[in-house]
Amino acid sequence: MPSVRSPALIRSADTADAAGIAAVYRPWVTGSVASFETEPPDAAEIARRMLTAPRLPWIAAERDGAVVGYAYAAPHNARAAYRWSVSCSVYLAADERGAGTGRALYRRLRAELPPLGYVTAFAGIALPNEASVGLHTALGFTPVGVYRAAGFKAGRWHDVGWWQLPLREPPAEPVEPRAWAPAPASDDGAAGTPAG
């Protein structure tokens, strides 16, 4: 009888997790087209991104004390009128795929964004990618368009599909988004939220 793995712990990520996040991300940069980066960022660069203003949520999945996945939000566009929109991404270690961890990370990320004032989340997916399309669709993202031949990597051109998720009703007069702060370990990291 196969053993059942316990769910990963889902918690706020902070700069102490940067090395673990960089390790999870590295194979996505070097061995796939899921990321359009061509050089994997090191822990210092990940930490810098985590602290970039306005600070946005980074969520980690932890198993046996190691980061096995993460999700984060980033500004969707640098132009001022876009500041209530974010782009979201999720990455998992190879043996964490199919365990429900990606869904758990995204659910936590999605819960963090509306209280900060964000209205809409977007996700760009290099196509084809059935697993990522399925994950985003299952979580309520809807397709809004495709950028054709948007990036060249691994010797060929790739289309990027865009998905959109409303986070809350757009207010008539939006207030400025607030900066995110990771939950203290006593509130989040020690107990955390199991995936699943």
Backbone as ProteinMPNN parsed JSONL, in Angstrom:
{"seq_chain_A": "MPSVRSPALIRSADTADAAGIAAVYRPWVTGSVASFETEPPDAAEIARRMLTAPRLPWIAAERDGAVVGYAYAAPHNARAAYRWSVSCSVYLAADERGAGTGRALYRRLRAELPPLGYVTAFAGIALPNEASVGLHTALGFTPVGVYRAAGFKAGRWHDVGWWQLPLREPPAEPVEPRAWAPAPASDDGAAGTPAG", "coords_chain_A": {"N_chain_A": [[0.85, -1.181, 0.0], [0.714, 2.163, -0.978], [2.449, 4.9, 0.58], [1.023, 7.837, 2.055], [1.76, 11.133, 1.532], [2.184, 13.755, 3.867], [0.593, 17.002, 3.803], [2.371, 19.848, 2.458], [3.714, 22.533, 4.403], [2.284, 25.696, 4.314], [3.257, 28.99, 4.173], [4.115, 32.442, 5.018], [6.777, 33.851, 3.146], [10.13, 34.96, 3.619], [13.185, 36.912, 3.464], [15.04, 35.115, 4.486], [14.372, 32.783, 3.286], [15.34, 32.945, 0.764], [17.498, 31.524, -0.465], [16.499, 28.905, -0.6], [14.263, 29.337, -2.233], [15.557, 30.224, -4.565], [16.824, 27.837, -5.261], [14.65, 26.157, -5.86], [13.654, 27.519, -8.079], [15.718, 27.528, -9.972], [15.923, 25.155, -11.796], [13.699, 25.655, -13.416], [14.46, 27.846, -14.851], [16.825, 27.034, -16.145], [16.17, 24.631, -17.416], [13.723, 24.687, -18.74], [10.992, 26.345, -20.481], [9.21, 27.661, -18.992], [9.888, 29.836, -17.46], [11.022, 32.931, -18.684], [13.457, 33.937, -18.068], [16.993, 33.643, -18.531], [19.279, 33.25, -17.091], [19.735, 31.869, -13.976], [18.634, 33.482, -11.028], [20.551, 34.306, -8.093], [20.561, 33.752, -4.478], [20.848, 36.284, -3.284], [19.824, 38.009, -5.22], [17.173, 37.095, -5.366], [16.344, 37.78, -2.765], [16.555, 40.561, -2.978], [14.521, 41.063, -4.849], [12.33, 40.256, -3.352], [12.124, 42.283, -1.506], [11.623, 44.55, -2.952], [10.072, 47.659, -3.458], [6.729, 48.53, -4.336], [6.357, 46.396, -1.545], [5.358, 43.115, -2.07], [3.334, 40.104, -1.646], [5.084, 37.074, -0.896], [4.948, 33.638, -0.828], [5.698, 30.6, 0.767], [6.127, 27.067, 0.359], [6.766, 24.514, 2.547], [8.564, 21.595, 3.374], [9.671, 19.203, 5.582], [11.441, 21.085, 6.645], [12.555, 22.317, 4.427], [12.317, 24.53, 1.609], [9.967, 23.843, -0.829], [8.463, 24.86, -2.786], [7.011, 27.876, -4.132], [5.08, 30.9, -4.293], [4.383, 34.076, -5.717], [3.636, 37.6, -5.929], [3.956, 40.285, -8.238], [4.495, 43.657, -9.436], [2.261, 44.387, -12.078], [2.724, 46.09, -14.173], [4.861, 48.863, -14.792], [3.773, 51.405, -15.144], [1.872, 54.041, -13.665], [-0.99, 53.885, -13.469], [-1.506, 51.202, -13.454], [-1.166, 50.25, -10.896], [-2.869, 48.867, -9.165], [-2.987, 46.326, -10.014], [-1.597, 43.048, -10.252], [0.958, 40.69, -11.214], [1.129, 37.18, -11.078], [2.94, 34.286, -9.993], [3.863, 30.833, -9.726], [6.002, 28.299, -8.533], [7.31, 25.007, -8.328], [9.2, 22.418, -6.675], [10.429, 19.521, -8.398], [9.458, 17.003, -7.398], [7.233, 17.778, -6.065], [5.131, 18.376, -7.62], [1.744, 17.918, -8.564], [0.822, 17.342, -6.053], [-0.964, 19.007, -4.86], [0.147, 21.248, -3.845], [0.75, 23.54, -5.379], [-1.813, 24.647, -5.788], [-2.492, 25.223, -3.128], [-0.55, 27.137, -2.462], [-1.211, 29.218, -4.24], [-3.841, 29.764, -3.402], [-3.366, 30.842, -0.855], [-1.772, 33.053, -1.572], [-3.63, 34.502, -3.101], [-5.473, 35.19, -1.115], [-4.015, 37.021, 0.357], [-3.83, 39.348, -1.162], [-6.244, 41.079, -1.738], [-6.803, 42.495, 0.795], [-4.689, 44.28, 0.795], [-5.323, 46.087, -1.09], [-5.304, 45.444, -3.775], [-6.738, 44.778, -7.003], [-6.912, 43.223, -9.34], [-5.508, 40.211, -10.618], [-3.003, 38.861, -12.728], [-1.726, 36.287, -14.866], [0.924, 35.073, -16.718], [1.554, 32.564, -19.087], [3.822, 30.492, -20.609], [3.263, 28.898, -23.632], [2.874, 25.635, -25.148], [1.384, 24.556, -22.038], [-0.07, 22.5, -20.285], [-0.424, 21.724, -17.593], [-0.026, 24.086, -16.061], [-1.966, 25.761, -17.194], [-4.242, 24.291, -16.478], [-4.089, 24.458, -13.655], [-4.353, 27.264, -13.189], [-6.872, 27.749, -14.352], [-8.506, 26.119, -12.754], [-8.381, 27.556, -10.424], [-9.87, 29.779, -10.901], [-8.948, 31.697, -12.704], [-9.324, 33.312, -15.846], [-8.929, 32.993, -19.4], [-7.519, 35.634, -21.304], [-6.14, 36.396, -23.536], [-3.515, 35.97, -26.038], [-0.09, 36.434, -26.459], [1.651, 36.325, -29.335], [4.57, 34.594, -30.401], [6.22, 35.698, -28.368], [8.533, 35.355, -26.871], [11.911, 34.2, -27.198], [13.497, 31.266, -26.634], [15.478, 28.415, -25.808], [16.006, 27.751, -28.444], [13.74, 28.334, -29.991], [10.691, 30.169, -30.83], [8.184, 31.308, -28.541], [4.766, 31.369, -27.617], [2.826, 33.351, -25.339], [0.292, 32.888, -23.126], [-2.293, 34.749, -21.526], [-3.882, 35.031, -18.417], [-6.543, 36.038, -16.254], [-7.624, 37.136, -13.033], [-10.194, 38.32, -11.072], [-9.831, 40.061, -8.051], [-11.32, 41.523, -6.269], [-14.255, 43.621, -6.182], [-13.926, 46.314, -8.403], [-13.148, 49.402, -6.97], [-14.762, 52.644, -7.049], [-13.219, 54.846, -6.335], [-10.182, 54.11, -5.842], [-8.027, 53.36, -3.085], [-4.563, 53.9, -2.267], [-2.5, 51.051, -2.797], [-1.374, 48.999, -0.093], [1.747, 48.185, 1.503], [2.957, 44.861, 1.788], [3.618, 42.691, 4.553], [5.483, 39.991, 5.833], [3.91, 37.415, 7.737], [4.61, 37.028, 11.207], [6.655, 34.328, 12.447], [5.509, 33.097, 14.667], [2.846, 33.549, 14.236], [2.384, 32.33, 11.862], [4.505, 30.815, 10.482], [5.258, 28.727, 12.274], [2.951, 27.261, 12.946], [1.514, 27.428, 10.551], [-0.187, 26.704, 7.414], [-1.511, 23.759, 6.312], [-1.044, 22.315, 3.072], [-3.532, 21.436, 0.638]], "CA_chain_A": [[0.0, 0.0, 0.0], [1.588, 3.35, -1.048], [2.331, 5.838, 1.691], [0.437, 9.126, 1.715], [2.569, 12.23, 2.059], [1.455, 14.831, 4.532], [0.659, 18.237, 3.018], [3.432, 20.81, 2.753], [3.34, 23.69, 5.212], [2.179, 26.908, 3.504], [3.518, 30.105, 5.092], [4.768, 33.621, 4.455], [8.207, 33.724, 2.87], [10.921, 36.159, 3.873], [14.505, 36.837, 2.831], [15.742, 33.916, 4.947], [13.996, 31.702, 2.376], [15.787, 33.276, -0.595], [18.323, 30.451, -1.037], [15.601, 27.799, -0.933], [13.466, 29.756, -3.389], [16.454, 30.204, -5.726], [17.061, 26.434, -5.621], [13.435, 25.667, -6.525], [13.475, 28.227, -9.347], [16.84, 27.304, -10.897], [15.634, 24.257, -12.919], [12.7, 26.258, -14.299], [15.188, 28.776, -15.721], [17.844, 26.36, -16.954], [15.711, 23.431, -18.114], [12.364, 24.79, -19.263], [10.622, 27.666, -20.989], [8.182, 28.218, -18.108], [10.416, 31.158, -17.152], [11.767, 33.507, -19.794], [14.824, 34.281, -17.669], [17.97, 32.708, -19.084], [20.286, 33.038, -16.062], [19.016, 31.748, -12.707], [19.066, 34.434, -10.006], [21.049, 33.718, -6.847], [19.779, 34.09, -3.286], [20.875, 37.735, -3.059], [18.897, 38.632, -6.167], [15.811, 36.752, -4.917], [16.071, 38.619, -1.591], [16.326, 41.921, -3.469], [13.188, 41.083, -5.451], [11.334, 40.129, -2.283], [12.037, 43.553, -0.768], [11.363, 45.662, -3.863], [8.856, 48.433, -3.157], [5.969, 48.2, -3.129], [6.552, 45.003, -1.171], [4.213, 42.269, -2.384], [3.439, 38.806, -0.963], [5.789, 35.863, -1.308], [4.44, 32.546, -0.015], [6.539, 29.412, 0.628], [5.701, 25.733, 0.772], [7.891, 23.908, 3.257], [8.442, 20.187, 3.748], [10.869, 18.75, 6.315], [12.337, 22.214, 6.861], [13.1, 22.845, 3.169], [11.37, 25.144, 0.681], [9.69, 22.943, -1.952], [7.668, 25.603, -3.743], [6.701, 29.242, -3.707], [4.258, 31.739, -5.164], [4.594, 35.481, -5.392], [3.023, 38.627, -6.765], [4.848, 41.364, -8.657], [3.731, 44.666, -10.178], [1.921, 43.935, -13.43], [3.304, 47.037, -15.119], [5.458, 49.982, -14.056], [3.002, 52.638, -15.287], [1.165, 54.331, -12.414], [-2.399, 53.483, -13.453], [-1.575, 49.752, -13.271], [-0.659, 49.866, -9.576], [-3.813, 48.005, -8.445], [-2.919, 45.016, -10.653], [-0.368, 42.292, -10.009], [1.211, 39.443, -11.928], [1.368, 36.107, -10.111], [3.665, 33.106, -10.468], [4.071, 29.749, -8.756], [7.006, 27.329, -8.96], [7.411, 23.875, -7.407], [10.236, 21.408, -6.878], [9.922, 18.477, -9.296], [8.689, 15.951, -6.726], [6.077, 18.379, -5.39], [4.064, 18.572, -8.61], [0.628, 16.989, -8.448], [0.519, 17.071, -4.641], [-1.878, 20.039, -4.359], [0.924, 22.339, -3.26], [0.572, 24.742, -6.199], [-3.121, 25.226, -5.467], [-2.447, 25.776, -1.772], [0.245, 28.36, -2.526], [-1.993, 30.255, -4.916], [-4.971, 30.163, -2.549], [-2.827, 31.724, 0.179], [-1.377, 34.297, -2.227], [-4.843, 35.215, -3.469], [-6.07, 35.729, 0.111], [-3.189, 38.121, 0.868], [-3.825, 40.52, -2.033], [-7.322, 42.074, -1.605], [-6.673, 43.421, 1.926], [-3.66, 45.281, 0.494], [-5.899, 47.046, -2.03], [-5.174, 45.015, -5.168], [-8.037, 44.542, -7.628], [-6.849, 42.217, -10.397], [-4.275, 39.436, -10.759], [-2.755, 38.302, -14.049], [-0.69, 35.257, -14.939], [1.397, 34.771, -18.065], [1.963, 31.165, -19.18], [4.419, 30.106, -21.882], [2.432, 27.827, -24.197], [1.819, 24.965, -24.385], [1.675, 24.144, -20.666], [-1.362, 22.019, -19.82], [-0.491, 21.692, -16.13], [-0.204, 25.441, -15.551], [-3.285, 26.218, -17.639], [-5.22, 23.609, -15.634], [-4.028, 25.028, -12.312], [-4.928, 28.609, -13.176], [-8.3, 27.635, -14.638], [-9.157, 25.561, -11.559], [-8.398, 28.57, -9.37], [-10.754, 30.881, -11.273], [-8.396, 32.571, -13.732], [-9.929, 33.136, -17.167], [-8.01, 33.431, -20.456], [-7.853, 36.947, -21.874], [-5.439, 36.645, -24.786], [-2.226, 35.315, -26.287], [0.952, 37.18, -27.154], [2.279, 35.384, -30.26], [6.026, 34.703, -30.565], [6.595, 36.735, -27.409], [9.87, 35.14, -26.332], [12.757, 33.208, -27.874], [14.309, 30.528, -25.669], [15.689, 27.002, -26.152], [16.071, 27.587, -29.889], [12.513, 28.591, -30.743], [9.787, 31.2, -30.352], [7.109, 30.804, -27.681], [3.614, 32.211, -27.32], [2.487, 33.491, -23.92], [-1.121, 33.115, -22.847], [-2.542, 35.559, -20.333], [-5.068, 34.712, -17.638], [-6.914, 37.13, -15.347], [-8.448, 36.77, -11.883], [-10.623, 39.461, -10.257], [-9.587, 39.863, -6.624], [-12.429, 42.181, -5.581], [-14.969, 44.567, -7.028], [-13.124, 47.534, -8.576], [-13.764, 50.563, -6.317], [-14.849, 53.868, -7.854], [-12.07, 55.673, -5.951], [-9.288, 53.195, -5.13], [-6.982, 53.898, -2.216], [-3.246, 53.38, -2.628], [-2.199, 49.739, -2.238], [-0.485, 48.98, 1.069], [2.855, 47.233, 1.446], [2.772, 43.58, 2.475], [4.648, 42.27, 5.5], [5.308, 38.581, 6.156], [3.405, 37.118, 9.075], [5.647, 36.498, 12.092], [6.666, 32.868, 12.539], [4.591, 32.65, 15.707], [1.489, 33.634, 13.701], [2.27, 31.752, 10.524], [5.487, 29.809, 10.114], [5.329, 27.583, 13.159], [1.751, 26.461, 12.748], [1.317, 27.418, 9.102], [-1.411, 26.148, 6.84], [-1.173, 22.606, 5.474], [-1.582, 22.305, 1.72], [-4.538, 20.402, 0.398]], "C_chain_A": [[0.894, 1.242, 0.0], [1.359, 4.269, 0.137], [1.762, 7.163, 1.18], [1.284, 10.206, 2.355], [1.686, 13.228, 2.767], [1.579, 16.092, 3.684], [1.863, 19.087, 3.413], [2.865, 21.921, 3.622], [3.363, 24.928, 4.322], [2.297, 28.1, 4.448], [4.069, 31.299, 4.333], [6.24, 33.314, 4.215], [8.883, 35.055, 3.176], [12.315, 35.934, 3.304], [15.333, 35.646, 3.316], [15.443, 32.713, 4.051], [14.589, 31.877, 0.987], [16.618, 32.161, -1.22], [17.46, 29.26, -1.434], [14.743, 28.107, -2.141], [14.325, 29.719, -4.652], [16.704, 28.771, -6.195], [15.853, 25.827, -6.329], [13.325, 26.251, -7.928], [14.511, 27.847, -10.4], [16.488, 26.35, -12.049], [14.588, 24.798, -13.893], [13.359, 27.231, -15.27], [16.087, 28.009, -16.682], [17.305, 25.216, -17.804], [14.312, 23.496, -18.668], [12.161, 26.169, -19.876], [9.505, 28.272, -20.147], [8.582, 29.611, -17.626], [11.175, 31.659, -18.37], [13.106, 34.075, -19.342], [15.766, 33.246, -18.263], [19.118, 32.43, -18.125], [19.57, 32.948, -14.717], [19.523, 32.749, -11.668], [19.569, 33.715, -8.764], [20.203, 34.209, -5.672], [19.743, 35.593, -3.041], [19.899, 38.452, -3.982], [17.449, 38.323, -5.789], [15.435, 37.63, -3.719], [15.8, 40.053, -2.009], [14.927, 42.045, -4.066], [12.099, 41.035, -4.38], [11.095, 41.456, -1.566], [11.732, 44.76, -1.648], [10.047, 46.339, -3.522], [8.041, 48.624, -4.436], [6.103, 46.705, -2.821], [5.248, 44.232, -1.371], [4.406, 40.882, -1.782], [4.308, 37.779, -1.692], [5.361, 34.782, -0.319], [5.297, 31.307, -0.281], [5.783, 28.154, 1.023], [6.927, 25.057, 1.364], [7.57, 22.454, 3.579], [9.757, 19.759, 4.39], [11.912, 19.856, 6.426], [12.912, 22.832, 5.602], [11.986, 23.462, 2.334], [11.22, 24.215, -0.526], [8.812, 23.611, -3.017], [7.423, 27.003, -3.228], [5.789, 29.89, -4.738], [4.511, 33.179, -4.759], [3.81, 36.36, -6.343], [4.071, 39.693, -7.052], [4.002, 42.427, -9.359], [3.469, 44.185, -11.607], [2.571, 44.818, -14.488], [3.806, 48.231, -14.32], [4.652, 51.277, -14.157], [2.038, 52.806, -14.114], [-0.262, 53.8, -12.371], [-2.587, 51.978, -13.277], [-1.362, 49.319, -11.817], [-1.628, 49.046, -8.739], [-3.865, 46.601, -9.048], [-1.576, 44.364, -10.363], [-0.265, 41.142, -11.003], [1.615, 38.401, -10.905], [2.105, 34.948, -10.772], [3.764, 32.093, -9.344], [5.067, 28.77, -9.357], [7.14, 26.263, -7.885], [8.647, 23.05, -7.717], [9.615, 20.244, -7.653], [9.049, 17.45, -8.584], [7.485, 16.481, -5.959], [4.901, 18.572, -6.348], [2.996, 17.504, -8.451], [0.21, 16.683, -7.032], [-0.473, 18.071, -4.053], [-1.173, 21.257, -3.799], [0.77, 23.633, -4.055], [-0.751, 25.428, -5.914], [-3.096, 25.89, -4.097], [-1.654, 27.08, -1.739], [-0.555, 29.499, -3.143], [-3.191, 30.701, -4.09], [-4.502, 31.133, -1.472], [-2.431, 33.075, -0.416], [-2.604, 35.135, -2.552], [-5.503, 35.852, -2.247], [-5.312, 36.939, 0.636], [-3.402, 39.425, 0.091], [-4.976, 41.511, -1.834], [-7.196, 42.992, -0.392], [-5.618, 44.514, 1.72], [-4.16, 46.326, -0.5], [-5.828, 46.638, -3.484], [-6.515, 44.527, -5.703], [-8.006, 43.373, -8.608], [-5.488, 41.532, -10.401], [-4.201, 38.879, -12.172], [-1.695, 37.215, -13.934], [-0.358, 35.023, -16.399], [1.954, 33.36, -18.093], [2.546, 30.911, -20.561], [3.696, 28.856, -22.382], [3.247, 26.927, -25.118], [2.299, 24.592, -22.984], [0.359, 23.728, -20.01], [-1.493, 22.062, -18.305], [-0.748, 23.088, -15.564], [-1.553, 26.014, -15.967], [-4.362, 25.59, -16.76], [-5.259, 24.175, -14.229], [-4.713, 26.388, -12.275], [-6.438, 28.589, -13.432], [-9.052, 27.124, -13.421], [-9.283, 26.585, -10.446], [-9.199, 29.817, -9.761], [-10.186, 31.881, -12.256], [-9.099, 32.286, -15.067], [-8.969, 33.651, -18.237], [-8.474, 34.756, -21.057], [-7.082, 37.249, -23.149], [-4.111, 35.917, -24.86], [-1.307, 36.298, -26.994], [1.703, 36.171, -28.032], [3.775, 35.669, -30.387], [6.596, 35.771, -29.64], [8.01, 36.576, -26.869], [10.601, 34.056, -27.092], [13.657, 32.568, -26.837], [14.384, 29.081, -26.122], [15.543, 26.778, -27.662], [14.791, 27.81, -30.658], [11.688, 29.689, -30.085], [8.653, 30.574, -29.562], [6.016, 31.856, -27.537], [3.428, 32.279, -25.811], [0.996, 33.785, -23.812], [-1.268, 33.91, -21.564], [-3.889, 35.197, -19.724], [-5.29, 35.815, -16.615], [-7.821, 36.598, -14.241], [-8.876, 38.04, -11.152], [-10.428, 39.136, -8.775], [-10.7, 40.457, -5.768], [-13.112, 43.114, -6.564], [-14.126, 45.842, -7.182], [-13.81, 48.74, -7.921], [-13.772, 51.78, -7.235], [-13.662, 54.785, -7.591], [-11.093, 54.797, -5.163], [-8.29, 53.928, -4.236], [-5.656, 53.264, -2.632], [-3.04, 51.991, -2.032], [-1.202, 49.859, -1.082], [0.622, 47.953, 0.86], [2.513, 45.992, 2.264], [3.906, 43.362, 3.462], [4.426, 40.802, 5.81], [4.761, 38.41, 7.567], [4.551, 36.613, 9.94], [5.536, 34.98, 12.204], [5.678, 32.361, 13.578], [3.146, 32.669, 15.225], [1.286, 32.74, 12.486], [3.228, 30.585, 10.319], [5.52, 28.59, 10.99], [4.133, 26.662, 12.958], [1.47, 26.304, 11.263], [-0.034, 26.895, 8.689], [-1.02, 24.953, 5.996], [-1.771, 22.768, 4.071], [-2.677, 21.26, 1.627], [-5.936, 20.855, 0.681]], "O_chain_A": [[1.747, 1.377, 0.877], [0.241, 4.406, 0.636], [1.986, 7.554, 0.034], [1.503, 10.203, 3.566], [0.573, 13.514, 2.325], [2.543, 16.247, 2.935], [2.316, 19.049, 4.557], [1.669, 22.209, 3.575], [4.359, 25.183, 3.646], [1.535, 28.214, 5.408], [4.441, 31.193, 3.164], [6.869, 32.599, 4.995], [8.295, 36.125, 3.017], [12.592, 34.883, 2.727], [16.246, 35.212, 2.613], [16.188, 31.733, 4.062], [14.364, 31.039, 0.114], [16.455, 31.878, -2.407], [17.67, 28.67, -2.494], [14.518, 27.238, -2.983], [13.876, 29.239, -5.693], [16.787, 28.519, -7.397], [16.009, 25.07, -7.287], [12.943, 25.548, -8.863], [14.209, 27.845, -11.593], [16.734, 26.705, -13.202], [14.593, 24.436, -15.07], [12.874, 27.422, -16.385], [16.115, 28.291, -17.88], [17.916, 24.862, -18.812], [13.751, 22.464, -19.037], [13.029, 27.038, -19.802], [8.915, 29.28, -20.535], [7.724, 30.466, -17.408], [11.891, 30.894, -19.017], [13.83, 34.645, -20.158], [15.376, 32.098, -18.475], [19.861, 31.468, -18.321], [18.855, 33.881, -14.352], [20.731, 32.849, -11.454], [19.075, 32.642, -8.418], [19.256, 34.976, -5.848], [18.711, 36.124, -2.632], [19.225, 39.395, -3.568], [16.587, 39.197, -5.882], [14.327, 38.165, -3.667], [14.909, 40.699, -1.457], [14.227, 43.026, -3.814], [11.071, 41.701, -4.5], [9.996, 41.718, -1.079], [11.598, 45.874, -1.143], [9.031, 45.675, -3.32], [8.61, 48.854, -5.503], [5.979, 45.861, -3.709], [4.184, 44.641, -0.905], [5.531, 40.516, -1.441], [4.266, 37.642, -2.914], [5.409, 34.993, 0.893], [5.591, 30.998, -1.436], [4.919, 28.173, 1.899], [7.994, 25.033, 0.75], [6.461, 22.123, 3.998], [10.827, 19.934, 3.807], [13.112, 19.605, 6.316], [13.687, 23.784, 5.691], [10.852, 22.983, 2.346], [12.205, 23.845, -1.164], [8.466, 22.992, -4.023], [7.601, 27.286, -2.044], [5.739, 29.478, -5.897], [4.817, 33.466, -3.602], [3.381, 35.929, -7.413], [4.949, 39.968, -6.234], [2.905, 42.127, -9.83], [4.36, 43.641, -12.258], [2.924, 44.348, -15.57], [3.235, 48.57, -13.284], [4.832, 52.168, -13.328], [1.461, 51.832, -13.63], [-0.701, 53.312, -11.33], [-3.692, 51.521, -12.985], [-1.377, 48.121, -11.536], [-1.237, 48.564, -7.677], [-4.689, 45.78, -8.644], [-0.553, 45.039, -10.243], [-1.265, 40.684, -11.556], [2.359, 38.698, -9.97], [1.918, 34.668, -11.956], [3.75, 32.446, -8.165], [4.992, 28.445, -10.542], [7.092, 26.557, -6.69], [9.094, 22.984, -8.862], [8.408, 20.013, -7.568], [8.005, 17.063, -9.109], [6.795, 15.721, -5.279], [3.795, 18.898, -5.915], [3.301, 16.332, -8.232], [-0.669, 15.848, -6.816], [-0.792, 17.992, -2.867], [-1.819, 22.194, -3.331], [0.668, 24.709, -3.467], [-0.808, 26.654, -5.81], [-3.618, 26.992, -3.925], [-2.049, 28.027, -1.059], [-0.569, 30.613, -2.62], [-3.525, 31.886, -4.074], [-5.165, 32.135, -1.206], [-2.72, 34.12, 0.166], [-2.618, 36.341, -2.307], [-6.039, 36.955, -2.348], [-5.901, 37.797, 1.294], [-3.174, 40.504, 0.638], [-4.71, 42.71, -1.766], [-7.461, 44.187, -0.526], [-5.65, 45.547, 2.389], [-3.495, 47.337, -0.726], [-6.246, 47.4, -4.355], [-7.32, 43.946, -4.975], [-8.972, 42.614, -8.697], [-4.454, 42.172, -10.214], [-5.213, 38.476, -12.743], [-0.872, 37.226, -13.019], [-1.247, 34.802, -17.221], [2.741, 32.988, -17.223], [1.863, 31.088, -21.57], [3.539, 27.882, -21.646], [4.182, 27.376, -25.781], [3.486, 24.341, -22.775], [-0.251, 24.503, -19.273], [-2.556, 22.4, -17.785], [-1.593, 23.254, -14.685], [-2.212, 26.682, -15.171], [-5.294, 26.275, -16.34], [-6.337, 24.357, -13.663], [-5.563, 26.632, -11.419], [-7.188, 29.331, -12.797], [-10.121, 27.638, -13.09], [-10.188, 26.496, -9.616], [-9.202, 30.805, -9.026], [-10.875, 32.835, -12.616], [-9.425, 31.137, -15.366], [-8.268, 34.638, -18.012], [-9.665, 34.968, -21.286], [-7.343, 38.266, -23.79], [-3.644, 35.328, -23.884], [-1.682, 36.916, -27.99], [2.329, 35.251, -27.505], [4.196, 36.822, -30.47], [7.358, 36.638, -30.069], [8.626, 37.557, -26.453], [9.989, 33.103, -27.575], [14.487, 33.242, -26.227], [13.454, 28.576, -26.751], [15.025, 25.751, -28.101], [14.733, 27.516, -31.852], [11.943, 30.086, -28.949], [8.21, 29.464, -29.858], [6.281, 33.045, -27.362], [3.829, 31.365, -25.09], [0.502, 34.786, -24.331], [-0.476, 33.767, -20.633], [-4.896, 35.075, -20.422], [-4.339, 36.452, -16.162], [-8.667, 35.734, -14.47], [-8.021, 38.774, -10.657], [-10.815, 38.064, -8.31], [-10.99, 39.961, -4.679], [-12.599, 43.363, -7.655], [-13.661, 46.39, -6.183], [-14.941, 49.068, -8.28], [-12.899, 51.93, -8.09], [-13.153, 55.428, -8.509], [-11.17, 54.747, -3.936], [-7.777, 54.987, -4.598], [-5.636, 52.214, -3.275], [-3.374, 51.772, -0.868], [-0.31, 50.706, -1.097], [0.45, 46.977, 0.13], [1.858, 46.077, 3.303], [5.031, 43.803, 3.227], [3.285, 40.395, 6.031], [5.106, 39.165, 8.476], [5.387, 35.845, 9.462], [4.448, 34.419, 12.07], [5.071, 31.307, 13.391], [2.311, 31.914, 15.723], [0.153, 32.427, 12.121], [2.792, 29.476, 10.013], [5.789, 27.496, 10.495], [4.281, 25.448, 12.819], [1.22, 25.201, 10.775], [-0.914, 26.673, 9.52], [-0.26, 25.111, 5.04], [-2.871, 23.297, 3.913], [-2.743, 20.327, 2.428], [-6.88, 20.081, 0.52]]}, "name": "protein", "num_of_chains": 1, "seq": "MPSVRSPALIRSADTADAAGIAAVYRPWVTGSVASFETEPPDAAEIARRMLTAPRLPWIAAERDGAVVGYAYAAPHNARAAYRWSVSCSVYLAADERGAGTGRALYRRLRAELPPLGYVTAFAGIALPNEASVGLHTALGFTPVGVYRAAGFKAGRWHDVGWWQLPLREPPAEPVEPRAWAPAPASDDGAAGTPAG"}
